[in-house]
Amino acid sequence: MSVLGAIMVPHPPIILPEVGRGEEKKISATDAAFRQAAAFVGALKPETLVLLSPHSVMYADYFHISPGESAEGDMRQFRAPQLKIRADYDSAFVEALSDQADAAGFPAGTLGERSPELDHGTLIPLYYVNQYITDYRLVRIGLSGLPLSDHYRLGQMISHTADLLNRRVLIVGSGDLSHKLLREGPYGLSKEGPEYDARIMDVMGRAAFDELLDFDETFCEKAAECGHRSFCILAGALDGKSVEVEKLSHEGPFGVGYGVCTYRVTGEDPSRHCLEEWRARQKTILDQKRQNEDPYVRLARDTINAWVGERKRIKLPDGLPPEMLCRKAGVFVSLHKDGRLRGCIGTIQPTQNSIAEEIIGNGISASTKDPRFSPVRPDELDALEISVDVLGNPEKISSRDQLDVKRYGVIVTKGFRRGLLLPNLDGVDTVEEQLSIALRKAGLSEREKEFEMERFEVVRHV
């Protein structure tokens, strides 16, 4: 056997009577749907539950799989310490999945455990499931800051591991939806909140898993969703399979969305290799963009391909425009993969003899030396979108009124601390957001009042 099915469930602590103390009655539809989903799990009799939790250990560029023989946790942080759950881990599954990731050069494994305790994103689904089945072993996996497509790929590896071990496996995608559904809610209202909930329930309710990968990450961040990456891993585990889906409930009376769906695998379906189809569409789009790349971006791409693929630093090619060879300027090279930043390194002032040499140096650094990311792998090269920003001379300003997020980048300075943010970035819509990010990049508090500001314009090449 292999993957039998999956459930998409939320994890609101308030749903537990021991925590809600009567407030749980306001989400009785979610409670009823949760019980139905848990009964669905019990009826399938899985040997292993693979539970995907946004509140387990999370890294920017690595998927953490909980190690060990067992773990336990309680709800003490929600004033219910008496509510405890213990689970035995499927250590053989964990080892096989980690080995598979290692062989593929994929960033997943058991390194970096910070706390072995079960988190509430795990405890709440188990609270319900344990009422219907207890003779299973658990695999707990955290999410990452990697692109949605990598989450889907991890799901495919989970399915392959289930086949390899001949395990009866069920996937639990734990995750709340938007946290910004109501103005009076704890996180307020954004227009993206209700839009996200409507869209995700439609996609998950149809098991249209390829559409999960089309969600813009800036849109997801503004919606303040919690479970999208869990759902992408769940979808990957059902890749190539026909499923019967049942959408059980959706509500959000507290300003946070809770959705419940079940998925029963009924066989194989070659038409549902969603990542493969999505990548084919993306490749068509990227190929069209590459045909229109100007010499600045083409030089950056050739630089990165040569360095990542062969560890060779290219020489200046013939035929570059004179301004790239004769002019000096600060340059930023930015990499995106599947809609998410993959690296960005630049220089505020020129450090090389020409813009072209600046592009080569910063292209290598953006792909291999950005401390926020692991180095770009050769298998990622075809998926990269690259842009090159050529900076104008910075000018000092005395007021934030002199900034415009679409036109000007900003540099903030206090003592030896300095932070820069480029203009016209997705998700940065106000001067306040721009300054907040620049201050954080400088290692300063967002509430810092005493700092110097400079603005600059760029010429962006895409």
Order of alpha helices (4+ residues) and beta strands (2+ residues): beta-alpha-alpha-beta-beta-beta-beta-alpha-beta-alpha-beta-alpha-beta-alpha-alpha-alpha-beta-beta-alpha-alpha-alpha-beta-beta-alpha-beta-beta-beta-beta-alpha-beta-beta
